Amino acid sequence: MVFAGKVVLLTGASRGIGRAMAAQLAEAGAQVLAVARQPVPGFDSFAVDLAEPGAAEAVAAWVARSHPDCSVLINNAAVMEHTRYTTTDPAHAAAIRREVAINLTAPISLCVAMLPHLPPGAVICNVTSGLAIQPTAEAATYCATKAGLRAFTKALRYQLDDARRGIQVSEAIMTLVDTTLSLGDPLRKLSPEAAARAVLAGIAAGKREIWVERTKLLRVVNRVSPGMAARILR
């Protein structure tokens, strides 16, 4: 795929990887439809909280109405709660609902809502995580949502292959990136710009699975010894 002239719907476009991806897509000649909780300066944007019921359907309706030539959907938006459920906290329930809504329900719903509007040759890319392969104790619900999105992405690919729709379904398995989402030493993290370049290069190359930086090694280790991969992430 060449991004020049393409209309790309991108969620989570106001910060981190999404912001870097929006800038790189624009530089490549694409028109970016930026979805975030607030309007994104410099882009045609739709302000919405993806945790709200019906948000994904509202985004798809806006695209169908205003940008019917959209042919690329990148589900990038995500939140991560660093929570120990062994501690009692009344806030746990609301945080879990929000994390599941944004990380799992919204991208599934947006894929389904956009499918009637995507032409042959279109692309859907869902951004998951190496934590979908092996979880970490610090972000239990996040890991579960990304594992769920990974499973959905594969199943959707099978359905579209069976239906001969000619739509590319890619999964970007993200590494640890220097954003506000994750904990850890920034010097050990990939920059948002490098992460964005890897995802867009994978989409352009037609890859079904885009393993970003350290997840390439995780893939190999997990294939040889899932137990060892689990210990590394632990």
Backbone as CSV, one residue per row, in Angstrom:
resi,resn,N_x,N_y,N_z,CA_x,CA_y,CA_z,C_x,C_y,C_z
1,MET,0.831,-1.196,0.000,0.000,0.000,0.000,0.866,1.247,0.000
2,VAL,0.452,2.233,-0.768,1.038,3.564,-0.747,0.039,4.473,-0.045
3,PHE,0.457,5.194,0.995,-0.474,5.997,1.789,-0.873,7.292,1.100
4,ALA,-0.080,7.753,0.149,-0.398,9.004,-0.546,-1.792,8.919,-1.167
5,GLY,-2.627,9.891,-0.843,-3.976,9.942,-1.395,-5.002,9.116,-0.639
6,LYS,-4.576,8.322,0.335,-5.502,7.491,1.110,-6.120,8.306,2.247
7,VAL,-7.337,7.929,2.619,-8.010,8.520,3.770,-7.939,7.499,4.898
8,VAL,-7.317,7.893,6.004,-7.004,6.963,7.092,-7.726,7.385,8.368
9,LEU,-8.534,6.489,8.916,-9.198,6.715,10.201,-8.305,6.166,11.303
10,LEU,-7.881,7.043,12.225,-6.912,6.689,13.260,-7.446,7.063,14.629
11,THR,-7.556,6.092,15.529,-8.002,6.389,16.889,-6.794,6.611,17.806
12,GLY,-7.040,7.334,18.898,-5.946,7.643,19.811,-4.916,8.547,19.167
13,ALA,-5.379,9.508,18.372,-4.476,10.291,17.525,-3.894,11.522,18.202
14,SER,-4.237,11.772,19.446,-3.814,13.022,20.082,-2.513,12.917,20.865
15,ARG,-2.019,11.687,21.106,-0.802,11.571,21.906,-0.057,10.285,21.574
16,GLY,1.178,10.217,22.054,1.964,8.994,21.940,2.136,8.495,20.528
17,ILE,1.964,7.188,20.371,2.137,6.546,19.065,1.156,7.112,18.051
18,GLY,-0.082,7.348,18.482,-1.097,7.858,17.571,-0.742,9.216,16.995
19,ARG,-0.242,10.103,17.845,0.152,11.426,17.373,1.305,11.324,16.374
20,ALA,2.280,10.473,16.676,3.397,10.277,15.754,2.919,9.674,14.437
21,MET,1.989,8.738,14.534,1.469,8.095,13.332,0.699,9.086,12.465
22,ALA,-0.090,9.950,13.094,-0.844,10.955,12.344,0.098,11.869,11.571
23,ALA,1.168,12.313,12.229,2.135,13.193,11.571,2.826,12.491,10.404
24,GLN,3.199,11.237,10.595,3.893,10.495,9.538,2.969,10.184,8.368
25,LEU,1.717,9.894,8.663,0.746,9.654,7.585,0.530,10.920,6.761
26,ALA,0.396,12.050,7.445,0.214,13.314,6.738,1.424,13.628,5.871
27,GLU,2.618,13.368,6.411,3.846,13.593,5.647,3.902,12.703,4.419
28,ALA,3.300,11.505,4.520,3.289,10.571,3.390,2.198,10.893,2.373
29,GLY,1.387,11.922,2.654,0.370,12.336,1.696,-1.013,11.787,1.947
30,ALA,-1.220,11.186,3.123,-2.543,10.668,3.462,-3.382,11.749,4.136
31,GLN,-4.695,11.624,4.036,-5.609,12.470,4.803,-5.967,11.705,6.069
32,VAL,-5.673,12.272,7.217,-5.894,11.595,8.486,-7.193,12.066,9.119
33,LEU,-8.051,11.117,9.459,-9.256,11.383,10.241,-8.921,11.002,11.677
34,ALA,-8.693,12.005,12.501,-8.161,11.790,13.842,-9.283,11.668,14.861
35,VAL,-9.294,10.552,15.575,-10.283,10.323,16.629,-9.591,10.392,17.980
36,ALA,-10.116,11.240,18.860,-9.568,11.389,20.208,-10.641,12.043,21.072
37,ARG,-10.359,12.159,22.354,-11.352,12.764,23.245,-11.504,14.265,22.998
38,GLN,-10.464,14.896,22.458,-10.510,16.312,22.111,-10.129,16.476,20.641
39,PRO,-10.581,17.544,19.976,-10.157,17.776,18.593,-8.637,17.816,18.490
40,VAL,-8.118,17.268,17.412,-6.671,17.212,17.211,-6.277,18.318,16.238
41,PRO,-5.533,19.331,16.703,-5.168,20.454,15.823,-4.425,19.974,14.575
42,GLY,-4.819,20.564,13.446,-4.144,20.258,12.195,-4.738,19.103,11.426
43,PHE,-5.744,18.440,12.015,-6.340,17.280,11.346,-7.863,17.374,11.375
44,ASP,-8.489,16.769,10.386,-9.939,16.608,10.412,-10.233,15.598,11.511
45,SER,-10.887,16.027,12.571,-10.995,15.157,13.735,-12.424,15.011,14.231
46,PHE,-12.618,13.946,14.987,-13.908,13.642,15.606,-13.629,13.430,17.091
47,ALA,-14.178,14.310,17.920,-13.940,14.241,19.363,-14.990,13.341,20.017
48,VAL,-14.506,12.283,20.666,-15.429,11.328,21.292,-14.673,10.534,22.346
49,ASP,-15.382,10.142,23.380,-14.830,9.236,24.386,-15.214,7.823,23.972
50,LEU,-14.257,7.043,23.542,-14.542,5.706,23.027,-15.058,4.747,24.098
51,ALA,-15.002,5.167,25.354,-15.561,4.335,26.416,-17.081,4.433,26.488
52,GLU,-17.644,5.453,25.851,-19.088,5.665,25.916,-19.831,4.716,24.969
53,PRO,-20.979,4.188,25.392,-21.773,3.320,24.507,-22.145,4.058,23.218
54,GLY,-22.011,3.370,22.103,-22.373,3.948,20.814,-21.311,4.832,20.193
55,ALA,-20.158,5.004,20.873,-19.124,5.894,20.343,-18.571,5.395,19.013
56,ALA,-18.278,4.103,18.923,-17.713,3.548,17.694,-18.687,3.709,16.527
57,GLU,-19.949,3.477,16.787,-20.956,3.618,15.732,-21.081,5.076,15.285
58,ALA,-20.929,6.018,16.235,-20.973,7.437,15.883,-19.792,7.817,14.996
59,VAL,-18.623,7.274,15.294,-17.440,7.529,14.461,-17.670,7.000,13.040
60,ALA,-18.156,5.776,12.938,-18.391,5.172,11.623,-19.429,5.960,10.829
61,ALA,-20.460,6.442,11.498,-21.483,7.239,10.814,-20.898,8.548,10.297
62,TRP,-20.023,9.176,11.096,-19.352,10.415,10.661,-18.491,10.150,9.429
63,VAL,-17.750,9.056,9.437,-16.902,8.723,8.297,-17.744,8.468,7.050
64,ALA,-18.803,7.681,7.200,-19.653,7.357,6.051,-20.294,8.614,5.461
65,ARG,-20.627,9.549,6.328,-21.295,10.781,5.900,-20.325,11.779,5.287
66,SER,-19.170,11.952,5.923,-18.258,13.033,5.536,-17.044,12.583,4.735
67,HIS,-16.662,11.299,4.883,-15.452,10.791,4.222,-15.692,9.388,3.676
68,PRO,-16.607,9.243,2.732,-16.942,7.916,2.229,-15.814,7.209,1.500
69,ASP,-14.733,7.936,1.184,-13.592,7.325,0.496,-12.553,6.785,1.472
70,CYS,-12.870,6.734,2.757,-11.936,6.179,3.742,-11.667,4.709,3.432
71,SER,-10.385,4.335,3.442,-10.042,2.951,3.096,-9.050,2.317,4.072
72,VAL,-8.689,3.028,5.140,-7.763,2.473,6.128,-8.295,2.795,7.520
73,LEU,-8.368,1.775,8.366,-8.760,1.948,9.771,-7.624,1.438,10.648
74,ILE,-7.127,2.303,11.530,-6.094,1.901,12.485,-6.636,2.105,13.893
75,ASN,-6.897,1.011,14.584,-7.369,1.053,15.970,-6.155,1.092,16.891
76,ASN,-5.827,2.291,17.352,-4.621,2.496,18.155,-4.927,2.905,19.598
77,ALA,-6.101,3.495,19.849,-6.423,4.037,21.170,-6.387,2.948,22.242
78,ALA,-5.824,3.303,23.395,-5.769,2.360,24.509,-5.491,3.101,25.808
79,VAL,-5.908,2.494,26.904,-5.554,2.977,28.243,-5.005,1.796,29.027
80,MET,-4.172,2.102,30.033,-3.584,1.049,30.862,-3.661,1.463,32.329
81,GLU,-4.277,0.622,33.135,-4.325,0.847,34.574,-3.278,-0.036,35.253
82,HIS,-2.486,0.565,36.117,-1.480,-0.178,36.871,-2.059,-0.452,38.257
83,THR,-2.691,-1.606,38.389,-3.498,-1.904,39.566,-3.197,-3.286,40.106
84,ARG,-3.154,-3.380,41.417,-3.062,-4.661,42.104,-4.429,-4.994,42.670
85,TYR,-5.070,-6.008,42.112,-6.416,-6.359,42.568,-6.415,-7.076,43.906
86,THR,-5.226,-7.359,44.416,-5.138,-7.941,45.759,-5.410,-6.880,46.826
87,THR,-5.457,-5.606,46.411,-5.856,-4.542,47.321,-7.324,-4.197,47.060
88,THR,-8.055,-3.893,48.099,-9.470,-3.556,47.960,-9.619,-2.074,47.662
89,ASP,-10.325,-1.772,46.581,-10.513,-0.379,46.177,-11.843,-0.268,45.429
90,PRO,-12.761,0.566,45.899,-14.053,0.726,45.208,-13.908,1.216,43.767
91,ALA,-12.754,1.824,43.441,-12.556,2.355,42.086,-12.224,1.273,41.068
92,HIS,-11.914,0.068,41.526,-11.524,-1.004,40.604,-12.583,-1.255,39.534
93,ALA,-13.843,-1.340,39.927,-14.909,-1.740,38.994,-15.042,-0.763,37.834
94,ALA,-15.054,0.543,38.127,-15.185,1.545,37.065,-13.961,1.549,36.158
95,ALA,-12.782,1.366,36.756,-11.554,1.347,35.955,-11.535,0.150,35.012
96,ILE,-11.991,-0.995,35.488,-12.045,-2.190,34.646,-12.990,-1.969,33.473
97,ARG,-14.171,-1.422,33.762,-15.156,-1.186,32.690,-14.587,-0.251,31.621
98,ARG,-13.897,0.801,32.054,-13.352,1.767,31.095,-12.246,1.141,30.252
99,GLU,-11.379,0.383,30.902,-10.268,-0.240,30.186,-10.774,-1.232,29.142
100,VAL,-11.744,-2.037,29.516,-12.312,-3.000,28.569,-13.033,-2.282,27.436
101,ALA,-13.757,-1.214,27.768,-14.513,-0.479,26.745,-13.599,0.138,25.696
102,ILE,-12.511,0.771,26.132,-11.623,1.462,25.191,-10.714,0.491,24.445
103,ASN,-10.174,-0.480,25.159,-9.155,-1.357,24.574,-9.726,-2.506,23.759
104,LEU,-10.944,-2.927,24.078,-11.488,-4.121,23.426,-12.830,-3.873,22.743
105,THR,-13.809,-3.370,23.494,-15.141,-3.169,22.908,-15.102,-2.155,21.768
106,ALA,-14.420,-1.034,21.973,-14.395,0.014,20.942,-13.754,-0.446,19.638
107,PRO,-12.559,-1.054,19.654,-11.982,-1.474,18.367,-12.786,-2.566,17.675
108,ILE,-13.354,-3.495,18.449,-14.208,-4.510,17.820,-15.412,-3.840,17.176
109,SER,-16.058,-2.960,17.925,-17.261,-2.288,17.416,-16.945,-1.413,16.211
110,LEU,-15.797,-0.747,16.227,-15.451,0.120,15.104,-15.132,-0.690,13.856
111,CYS,-14.456,-1.821,14.020,-14.225,-2.716,12.876,-15.553,-3.125,12.235
112,VAL,-16.480,-3.570,13.067,-17.767,-4.058,12.565,-18.567,-2.923,11.927
113,ALA,-18.557,-1.747,12.570,-19.328,-0.622,12.038,-18.741,-0.076,10.741
114,MET,-17.423,-0.195,10.576,-16.783,0.337,9.373,-16.817,-0.636,8.200
115,LEU,-16.987,-1.920,8.460,-16.903,-2.913,7.381,-17.822,-2.621,6.190
116,PRO,-19.072,-2.196,6.400,-19.922,-1.925,5.229,-19.412,-0.780,4.353
117,HIS,-18.530,0.049,4.895,-18.064,1.227,4.171,-16.669,1.066,3.569
118,LEU,-15.996,-0.041,3.854,-14.628,-0.231,3.372,-14.626,-0.949,2.024
119,PRO,-13.906,-0.432,1.034,-13.877,-1.033,-0.297,-12.854,-2.160,-0.378
120,PRO,-12.897,-2.972,-1.429,-11.812,-3.937,-1.666,-10.480,-3.208,-1.729
121,GLY,-9.454,-3.811,-1.138,-8.155,-3.165,-1.068,-7.951,-2.341,0.184
122,ALA,-8.990,-2.262,1.017,-8.892,-1.508,2.263,-8.037,-2.255,3.284
123,VAL,-7.689,-1.555,4.359,-6.856,-2.115,5.414,-7.476,-1.842,6.776
124,ILE,-7.473,-2.851,7.626,-7.776,-2.692,9.045,-6.530,-3.111,9.807
125,CYS,-6.059,-2.254,10.714,-4.919,-2.604,11.564,-5.288,-2.368,13.018
126,ASN,-5.213,-3.410,13.820,-5.463,-3.306,15.250,-4.134,-3.384,15.992
127,VAL,-3.889,-2.405,16.851,-2.647,-2.371,17.620,-2.849,-3.138,18.921
128,THR,-2.114,-4.233,19.087,-2.172,-5.002,20.328,-0.856,-4.793,21.078
129,SER,-0.306,-5.834,21.660,0.871,-5.673,22.500,1.563,-7.011,22.686
130,GLY,2.858,-6.947,23.002,3.544,-8.168,23.400,2.916,-8.775,24.643
131,LEU,2.208,-7.955,25.418,1.533,-8.446,26.618,0.286,-9.252,26.279
132,ALA,-0.106,-9.269,25.013,-1.167,-10.184,24.573,-0.629,-11.605,24.456
133,ILE,0.695,-11.729,24.337,1.344,-13.034,24.212,1.656,-13.606,25.593
134,GLN,2.268,-12.789,26.432,2.581,-13.156,27.810,2.276,-11.942,28.691
135,PRO,1.485,-12.113,29.749,1.072,-10.961,30.565,2.094,-10.567,31.618
136,THR,1.886,-9.380,32.159,2.662,-8.905,33.296,1.709,-8.644,34.455
137,ALA,2.200,-8.741,35.664,1.349,-8.587,36.841,0.832,-7.160,37.009
138,GLU,1.553,-6.183,36.459,1.231,-4.787,36.735,0.029,-4.258,35.969
139,ALA,-0.444,-4.965,34.966,-1.524,-4.431,34.120,-2.437,-5.570,33.672
140,ALA,-3.076,-6.205,34.633,-3.824,-7.443,34.356,-4.943,-7.244,33.338
141,THR,-5.747,-6.209,33.513,-6.875,-6.006,32.590,-6.392,-5.585,31.215
142,TYR,-5.379,-4.743,31.160,-4.799,-4.353,29.876,-4.337,-5.584,29.104
143,CYS,-3.611,-6.470,29.769,-3.126,-7.688,29.111,-4.294,-8.511,28.573
144,ALA,-5.349,-8.630,29.364,-6.521,-9.403,28.944,-7.195,-8.782,27.725
145,THR,-7.307,-7.441,27.715,-7.957,-6.790,26.570,-7.138,-6.944,25.298
146,LYS,-5.816,-6.847,25.409,-4.983,-6.975,24.219,-4.972,-8.416,23.700
147,ALA,-5.026,-9.383,24.618,-5.139,-10.781,24.182,-6.472,-11.005,23.473
148,GLY,-7.526,-10.391,23.996,-8.827,-10.497,23.348,-8.843,-9.859,21.976
149,LEU,-8.211,-8.690,21.846,-8.174,-8.016,20.545,-7.337,-8.804,19.547
150,ARG,-6.281,-9.448,20.028,-5.466,-10.303,19.149,-6.315,-11.448,18.597
151,ALA,-7.101,-12.085,19.456,-7.958,-13.188,19.014,-9.019,-12.695,18.029
152,PHE,-9.622,-11.547,18.331,-10.637,-10.998,17.427,-10.046,-10.681,16.059
153,THR,-8.847,-10.100,16.045,-8.213,-9.726,14.781,-7.994,-10.936,13.887
154,LYS,-7.535,-12.031,14.494,-7.345,-13.260,13.718,-8.673,-13.778,13.177
155,ALA,-9.696,-13.806,14.040,-11.001,-14.326,13.623,-11.622,-13.462,12.536
156,LEU,-11.482,-12.132,12.651,-12.007,-11.238,11.617,-11.288,-11.467,10.293
157,ARG,-9.978,-11.684,10.364,-9.214,-11.977,9.146,-9.751,-13.236,8.471
158,TYR,-10.024,-14.282,9.253,-10.578,-15.515,8.695,-11.920,-15.237,8.011
159,GLN,-12.778,-14.444,8.666,-14.097,-14.154,8.098,-13.978,-13.399,6.771
160,LEU,-13.093,-12.401,6.735,-12.947,-11.612,5.513,-12.280,-12.416,4.404
161,ASP,-11.366,-13.309,4.762,-10.783,-14.213,3.770,-11.863,-15.115,3.183
162,ASP,-12.698,-15.669,4.050,-13.770,-16.565,3.600,-14.761,-15.828,2.704
163,ALA,-15.033,-14.560,3.041,-15.988,-13.775,2.265,-15.378,-13.171,1.006
164,ARG,-14.049,-13.346,0.839,-13.337,-12.809,-0.325,-13.581,-11.308,-0.511
165,ARG,-13.476,-10.584,0.608,-13.701,-9.139,0.565,-12.492,-8.360,0.075
166,GLY,-11.308,-8.979,0.065,-10.112,-8.269,-0.386,-9.661,-7.187,0.564
167,ILE,-9.903,-7.381,1.859,-9.499,-6.409,2.872,-8.352,-6.985,3.688
168,GLN,-7.269,-6.232,3.791,-6.109,-6.637,4.581,-6.386,-6.400,6.056
169,VAL,-6.179,-7.417,6.891,-6.343,-7.275,8.338,-4.983,-7.513,8.987
170,SER,-4.433,-6.475,9.566,-3.112,-6.544,10.184,-3.222,-6.373,11.694
171,GLU,-2.286,-6.988,12.400,-2.155,-6.790,13.830,-0.750,-6.260,14.099
172,ALA,-0.658,-5.128,14.795,0.631,-4.582,15.191,0.881,-4.948,16.645
173,ILE,1.856,-5.821,16.882,2.158,-6.276,18.239,3.214,-5.330,18.799
174,MET,2.774,-4.445,19.698,3.609,-3.333,20.137,4.538,-3.723,21.279
175,THR,5.719,-3.132,21.269,6.698,-3.287,22.336,6.488,-2.192,23.377
176,LEU,7.377,-2.101,24.355,7.334,-1.048,25.359,7.754,0.259,24.710
177,VAL,6.876,1.272,24.795,7.090,2.542,24.108,7.100,3.677,25.128
178,ASP,7.875,4.688,24.854,8.033,5.820,25.773,6.827,6.750,25.690
179,THR,5.730,6.339,26.318,4.522,7.154,26.421,4.073,7.168,27.873
180,THR,3.014,7.945,28.147,2.470,7.994,29.505,1.723,6.721,29.867
181,LEU,1.513,5.831,28.891,0.743,4.611,29.133,1.481,3.633,30.048
182,SER,2.787,3.512,29.853,3.529,2.442,30.512,4.503,2.968,31.556
183,LEU,4.833,2.101,32.499,5.840,2.399,33.499,7.218,2.000,32.985
184,GLY,8.257,2.299,33.743,9.593,1.836,33.385,10.521,2.949,32.950
185,ASP,11.766,2.598,32.788,12.824,3.531,32.419,12.649,3.980,30.967
186,PRO,12.483,5.294,30.722,12.315,5.781,29.349,13.468,5.391,28.428
187,LEU,14.668,5.230,28.985,15.817,4.882,28.158,15.731,3.469,27.606
188,ARG,14.867,2.639,28.202,14.702,1.269,27.721,13.495,1.124,26.793
189,LYS,12.861,2.239,26.510,11.644,2.197,25.702,11.901,2.694,24.282
190,LEU,11.108,2.198,23.346,11.162,2.669,21.964,10.466,4.027,21.889
191,SER,10.940,4.902,21.036,10.291,6.204,20.879,8.957,6.034,20.144
192,PRO,7.981,6.909,20.420,6.704,6.837,19.687,6.892,6.949,18.181
193,GLU,7.853,7.766,17.764,8.100,7.956,16.324,8.584,6.670,15.667
194,ALA,9.492,5.965,16.350,9.994,4.699,15.806,8.897,3.647,15.799
195,ALA,8.074,3.620,16.845,6.962,2.668,16.901,5.973,2.926,15.774
196,ALA,5.658,4.195,15.545,4.727,4.552,14.474,5.273,4.151,13.114
197,ARG,6.565,4.416,12.879,7.177,4.040,11.594,7.092,2.540,11.357
198,ALA,7.316,1.758,12.416,7.269,0.303,12.271,5.873,-0.171,11.889
199,VAL,4.855,0.397,12.529,3.481,0.003,12.218,3.125,0.362,10.782
200,LEU,3.415,1.582,10.386,3.055,2.027,9.032,3.833,1.268,7.960
201,ALA,5.091,0.953,8.241,5.873,0.163,7.287,5.288,-1.233,7.139
202,GLY,4.840,-1.818,8.243,4.230,-3.141,8.190,2.926,-3.154,7.414
203,ILE,2.117,-2.117,7.634,0.864,-2.006,6.878,1.167,-1.877,5.390
204,ALA,2.098,-0.979,5.055,2.442,-0.743,3.651,2.961,-2.007,2.977
205,ALA,3.674,-2.850,3.752,4.233,-4.087,3.202,3.201,-5.214,3.139
206,GLY,1.995,-4.963,3.648,0.951,-5.976,3.591,1.086,-7.074,4.628
207,LYS,1.794,-6.807,5.711,2.003,-7.838,6.732,0.742,-8.071,7.552
208,ARG,0.483,-9.341,7.816,-0.650,-9.672,8.678,-0.295,-9.495,10.144
209,GLU,0.925,-9.758,10.495,1.414,-9.529,11.850,2.644,-8.638,11.783
210,ILE,2.602,-7.531,12.513,3.700,-6.561,12.525,4.324,-6.604,13.914
211,TRP,5.452,-7.287,14.024,6.126,-7.433,15.311,7.086,-6.266,15.473
212,VAL,6.844,-5.451,16.491,7.599,-4.210,16.663,8.751,-4.407,17.648
213,GLU,9.959,-4.134,17.184,11.192,-4.132,17.967,11.325,-5.387,18.836
214,ARG,11.284,-5.275,20.167,11.579,-6.411,21.041,10.557,-7.538,20.954
215,THR,9.376,-7.249,20.430,8.398,-8.333,20.301,8.845,-9.371,19.276
216,LYS,9.767,-8.993,18.390,10.311,-9.979,17.451,11.031,-11.087,18.215
217,LEU,11.795,-10.692,19.238,12.486,-11.677,20.068,11.491,-12.450,20.921
218,LEU,10.493,-11.757,21.466,9.463,-12.428,22.260,8.765,-13.510,21.445
219,ARG,8.508,-13.215,20.192,7.857,-14.191,19.314,8.675,-15.470,19.209
220,VAL,9.987,-15.315,19.022,10.869,-16.474,18.883,10.950,-17.254,20.189
221,VAL,11.176,-16.540,21.298,11.303,-17.197,22.596,10.011,-17.914,22.957
222,ASN,8.883,-17.273,22.715,7.592,-17.882,23.063,7.320,-19.127,22.235
223,ARG,7.809,-19.133,20.988,7.625,-20.313,20.139,8.483,-21.474,20.622
224,VAL,9.718,-21.167,21.046,10.634,-22.215,21.497,10.299,-22.677,22.903
225,SER,10.020,-21.703,23.791,9.761,-22.036,25.197,8.797,-21.028,25.804
226,PRO,7.477,-21.296,25.763,6.510,-20.392,26.367,6.791,-20.127,27.843
227,GLY,7.315,-21.143,28.542,7.641,-20.964,29.952,8.720,-19.922,30.163
228,MET,9.748,-19.958,29.309,10.819,-18.971,29.411,10.291,-17.572,29.103
229,ALA,9.441,-17.450,28.070,8.868,-16.155,27.733,8.045,-15.611,28.892
230,ALA,7.311,-16.497,29.565,6.504,-16.073,30.705,7.384,-15.567,31.826
231,ARG,8.503,-16.250,32.072,9.409,-15.824,33.137,10.046,-14.476,32.824
232,ILE,10.364,-14.230,31.558,10.960,-12.956,31.164,9.977,-11.794,31.425
233,LEU,8.744,-11.980,31.034,7.732,-10.937,31.247,7.378,-10.805,32.714
234,ARG,7.475,-11.899,33.448,7.158,-11.879,34.881,8.164,-11.009,35.625
